[in-house]
Amino acid sequence: MAIRQLRVYTEPELKVRDFAAVEECGDPGVRVSLGDILPLLADAVASDRTWLSDFADDEITISSDLHDVLQAYRHFRRPGA
């Protein structure tokens, strides 16, 4: 009679490049590329997911060049602009 071995499933380990833990100002966080999270956020917005409101007041850090591009985009997408 063969002895069965118990196998425990564990999640695959995350690659360091995918999510890197950071601590700034005592706040633990995760560094991700915009390209990794943008499709998820866009889908959540399009699907009107209620959990988005839980994070509406959270602050994020973006690069200054992305901030400049977003400000210009906001200015030029205004109706009548």
C-alpha positions as CSV (number, residue, x, y, z in Angstrom):
1,M,0.0,0.0,0.0
2,A,1.4,3.4,-1.1
3,I,1.8,6.1,1.5
4,R,0.1,9.3,0.5
5,Q,1.9,12.5,1.1
6,L,0.0,15.7,2.0
7,R,0.7,18.6,-0.3
8,V,-0.1,22.1,0.8
9,Y,-0.8,24.7,-1.8
10,T,0.9,28.0,-1.3
11,E,0.6,31.1,-3.5
12,P,3.4,31.6,-5.9
13,E,6.0,34.0,-4.6
14,L,5.8,37.5,-5.8
15,K,8.6,38.7,-7.9
16,V,10.6,41.5,-6.3
17,R,10.2,43.6,-9.3
18,D,6.4,43.3,-9.2
19,F,5.9,44.6,-5.6
20,A,8.6,46.1,-3.5
21,A,7.9,47.0,0.1
22,V,8.8,50.5,1.0
23,E,8.6,52.6,4.1
24,E,8.5,56.4,3.9
25,C,7.4,58.6,6.7
26,G,6.8,55.5,8.9
27,D,4.0,54.3,6.5
28,P,4.5,50.8,5.1
29,G,3.7,50.7,1.4
30,V,4.2,48.9,-1.8
31,R,5.9,50.2,-4.9
32,V,4.3,49.3,-8.2
33,S,4.5,50.6,-11.7
34,L,1.6,52.5,-13.0
35,G,1.4,50.1,-15.9
36,D,0.7,47.3,-13.4
37,I,-2.2,48.9,-11.6
38,L,-3.7,51.2,-14.2
39,P,-5.7,48.5,-15.9
40,L,-7.0,47.3,-12.6
41,L,-8.0,50.7,-11.5
42,A,-9.6,51.6,-14.8
43,D,-11.7,48.4,-14.6
44,A,-12.7,49.1,-11.1
45,V,-13.8,52.7,-12.0
46,A,-15.7,51.4,-15.1
47,S,-17.4,48.7,-13.0
48,D,-18.2,51.3,-10.3
49,R,-16.7,49.3,-7.5
50,T,-17.7,50.6,-4.1
51,W,-14.4,49.7,-2.5
52,L,-12.8,52.6,-4.5
53,S,-14.5,55.1,-2.1
54,D,-12.5,53.5,0.8
55,F,-9.3,54.8,-0.7
56,A,-10.6,58.1,-2.1
57,D,-8.8,60.2,0.6
58,D,-5.5,58.2,0.5
59,E,-2.5,60.1,-0.8
60,I,-0.2,58.7,-3.4
61,T,3.2,59.8,-4.6
62,I,3.7,60.4,-8.3
63,S,6.7,61.8,-10.3
64,S,6.7,65.5,-11.0
65,D,6.6,64.9,-14.8
66,L,3.5,62.7,-14.5
67,H,1.9,65.4,-12.3
68,D,2.7,68.0,-15.0
69,V,1.2,65.8,-17.8
70,L,-2.0,65.2,-15.7
71,Q,-2.4,68.9,-15.0
72,A,-2.1,69.7,-18.7
73,Y,-4.6,67.0,-19.5
74,R,-7.0,68.3,-16.9
75,H,-6.7,71.8,-18.4
76,F,-7.3,70.7,-22.0
77,R,-10.1,68.3,-21.4
78,R,-12.3,70.9,-19.9
79,P,-15.5,71.6,-21.8
80,G,-15.1,74.7,-24.0
81,A,-11.3,74.6,-23.8
